[in-house]
């Protein structure tokens, strides 16, 4: 049996939710960075919250004051509508924001993105390996004809 795409009903309209793809990467990364900067919740913590979609939706709502363009871009991608349509209160009243943000937080792709972003962030935070020998001005004993790196034979 094939799984059907999730839907959300706003007013008298039903919207089939689209999966988020690569085009969502930049606005999602900006939204996460803004959420971290403005709310103090670290991206690493957002990744662990991904199981609780309502907490992630609340975080997106809290960041929306600073990330309106990013949220509207992502919601437009998710619902398959334009930003102009999202700004139309007869189609998307203010009360519909929760109905839209929870499905955004529920995206399976969002959990994967957060996991990948967390892995990339934590690898940047690891200290560089220390050198075991101090560099020296002394010649290394190699002739200038010897290559510095590995060679294929």
DRENSEKOL-483540 format. One record per residue (C-alpha): residue number from 1; residue in one letter; chain; x, y, z. Coordinates in steps of 0.25 Angstrom, whole numbers, padded with zeros to 4 digits. Example, Ala and Ser with C-alpha at 12.3 -4.5 7.8 and 13.67 -1.06 7.14 Angstrom:
2
<site 1,A,A,<0049,-0018,0031>>
<site 2,S,A,<0055,-0004,0029>>
***
This chain:
153
<site 1,X,A,<0000,0000,0000>>
<site 2,X,A,<0006,0014,-0004>>
<site 3,X,A,<0006,0024,0007>>
<site 4,X,A,<-0001,0037,0003>>
<site 5,X,A,<0006,0051,0005>>
<site 6,X,A,<0002,0058,0018>>
<site 7,X,A,<-0009,0069,0016>>
<site 8,X,A,<-0012,0081,0025>>
<site 9,X,A,<-0026,0088,0024>>
<site 10,X,A,<-0027,0103,0026>>
<site 11,X,A,<-0041,0109,0025>>
<site 12,X,A,<-0048,0101,0014>>
<site 13,X,A,<-0036,0097,0006>>
<site 14,X,A,<-0027,0085,0007>>
<site 15,X,A,<-0012,0086,0004>>
<site 16,X,A,<-0004,0074,0000>>
<site 17,X,A,<0010,0076,0007>>
<site 18,X,A,<0022,0075,-0002>>
<site 19,X,A,<0035,0069,0002>>
<site 20,X,A,<0046,0079,0005>>
<site 21,X,A,<0058,0078,-0005>>
<site 22,X,A,<0071,0085,-0007>>
<site 23,X,A,<0064,0098,-0010>>
<site 24,X,A,<0060,0098,0004>>
<site 25,X,A,<0074,0097,0009>>
<site 26,X,A,<0078,0112,0010>>
<site 27,X,A,<0065,0117,0016>>
<site 28,X,A,<0065,0106,0026>>
<site 29,X,A,<0080,0108,0030>>
<site 30,X,A,<0077,0123,0032>>
<site 31,X,A,<0064,0120,0040>>
<site 32,X,A,<0072,0111,0049>>
<site 33,X,A,<0084,0121,0051>>
<site 34,X,A,<0074,0132,0054>>
<site 35,X,A,<0066,0123,0064>>
<site 36,X,A,<0079,0120,0070>>
<site 37,X,A,<0084,0134,0071>>
<site 38,X,A,<0071,0140,0076>>
<site 39,X,A,<0066,0130,0085>>
<site 40,X,A,<0079,0124,0090>>
<site 41,X,A,<0075,0110,0087>>
<site 42,X,A,<0087,0103,0080>>
<site 43,X,A,<0085,0096,0067>>
<site 44,X,A,<0090,0083,0074>>
<site 45,X,A,<0079,0084,0084>>
<site 46,X,A,<0069,0087,0072>>
<site 47,X,A,<0074,0074,0066>>
<site 48,X,A,<0071,0066,0079>>
<site 49,X,A,<0057,0073,0080>>
<site 50,X,A,<0053,0068,0065>>
<site 51,X,A,<0045,0057,0071>>
<site 52,X,A,<0036,0067,0078>>
<site 53,X,A,<0031,0075,0066>>
<site 54,X,A,<0022,0084,0074>>
<site 55,X,A,<0035,0089,0081>>
<site 56,X,A,<0042,0091,0068>>
<site 57,X,A,<0029,0098,0063>>
<site 58,X,A,<0029,0107,0075>>
<site 59,X,A,<0044,0111,0072>>
<site 60,X,A,<0041,0114,0058>>
<site 61,X,A,<0029,0123,0063>>
<site 62,X,A,<0038,0130,0073>>
<site 63,X,A,<0049,0133,0062>>
<site 64,X,A,<0038,0137,0052>>
<site 65,X,A,<0040,0152,0056>>
<site 66,X,A,<0054,0152,0051>>
<site 67,X,A,<0053,0141,0040>>
<site 68,X,A,<0039,0145,0033>>
<site 69,X,A,<0045,0143,0019>>
<site 70,X,A,<0051,0129,0022>>
<site 71,X,A,<0038,0124,0029>>
<site 72,X,A,<0030,0129,0018>>
<site 73,X,A,<0039,0123,0007>>
<site 74,X,A,<0039,0110,0014>>
<site 75,X,A,<0024,0110,0016>>
<site 76,X,A,<0022,0113,0002>>
<site 77,X,A,<0031,0101,-0002>>
<site 78,X,A,<0023,0092,0007>>
<site 79,X,A,<0009,0096,0003>>
<site 80,X,A,<0012,0099,-0012>>
<site 81,X,A,<0008,0113,-0011>>
<site 82,X,A,<0014,0127,-0013>>
<site 83,X,A,<0018,0137,-0002>>
<site 84,X,A,<0007,0146,-0008>>
<site 85,X,A,<-0003,0135,-0005>>
<site 86,X,A,<0002,0133,0009>>
<site 87,X,A,<0001,0148,0012>>
<site 88,X,A,<-0014,0148,0008>>
<site 89,X,A,<-0022,0147,0021>>
<site 90,X,A,<-0034,0142,0014>>
<site 91,X,A,<-0026,0129,0010>>
<site 92,X,A,<-0016,0128,0022>>
<site 93,X,A,<-0022,0135,0034>>
<site 94,X,A,<-0013,0138,0046>>
<site 95,X,A,<-0019,0126,0053>>
<site 96,X,A,<-0014,0117,0043>>
<site 97,X,A,<0001,0118,0046>>
<site 98,X,A,<0001,0107,0056>>
<site 99,X,A,<-0005,0098,0046>>
<site 100,X,A,<0006,0101,0036>>
<site 101,X,A,<0018,0101,0045>>
<site 102,X,A,<0015,0087,0052>>
<site 103,X,A,<0016,0080,0038>>
<site 104,X,A,<0028,0088,0035>>
<site 105,X,A,<0035,0083,0047>>
<site 106,X,A,<0029,0069,0044>>
<site 107,X,A,<0037,0068,0031>>
<site 108,X,A,<0045,0055,0031>>
<site 109,X,A,<0055,0063,0023>>
<site 110,X,A,<0056,0073,0034>>
<site 111,X,A,<0061,0063,0044>>
<site 112,X,A,<0071,0058,0034>>
<site 113,X,A,<0076,0072,0031>>
<site 114,X,A,<0077,0075,0046>>
<site 115,X,A,<0085,0063,0048>>
<site 116,X,A,<0095,0066,0036>>
<site 117,X,A,<0096,0081,0041>>
<site 118,X,A,<0099,0076,0055>>
<site 119,X,A,<0110,0067,0050>>
<site 120,X,A,<0116,0078,0042>>
<site 121,X,A,<0115,0088,0053>>
<site 122,X,A,<0121,0078,0063>>
<site 123,X,A,<0133,0074,0054>>
<site 124,X,A,<0136,0089,0053>>
<site 125,X,A,<0137,0090,0068>>
<site 126,X,A,<0147,0079,0070>>
<site 127,X,A,<0161,0084,0073>>
<site 128,X,A,<0171,0082,0062>>
<site 129,X,A,<0181,0071,0064>>
<site 130,X,A,<0194,0076,0070>>
<site 131,X,A,<0207,0074,0063>>
<site 132,X,A,<0216,0064,0070>>
<site 133,X,A,<0229,0071,0065>>
<site 134,X,A,<0233,0085,0065>>
<site 135,X,A,<0236,0091,0051>>
<site 136,X,A,<0251,0093,0049>>
<site 137,X,A,<0259,0101,0040>>
<site 138,X,A,<0269,0089,0039>>
<site 139,X,A,<0269,0081,0025>>
<site 140,X,A,<0261,0069,0026>>
<site 141,X,A,<0271,0060,0020>>
<site 142,X,A,<0263,0058,0007>>
<site 143,X,A,<0269,0062,-0006>>
<site 144,X,A,<0261,0072,-0014>>
<site 145,X,A,<0259,0061,-0024>>
<site 146,X,A,<0250,0053,-0014>>
<site 147,X,A,<0235,0056,-0014>>
<site 148,X,A,<0229,0061,-0001>>
<site 149,X,A,<0217,0052,-0002>>
<site 150,X,A,<0213,0038,-0005>>
<site 151,X,A,<0217,0033,-0019>>
<site 152,X,A,<0210,0022,-0027>>
<site 153,X,A,<0219,0011,-0032>>
***
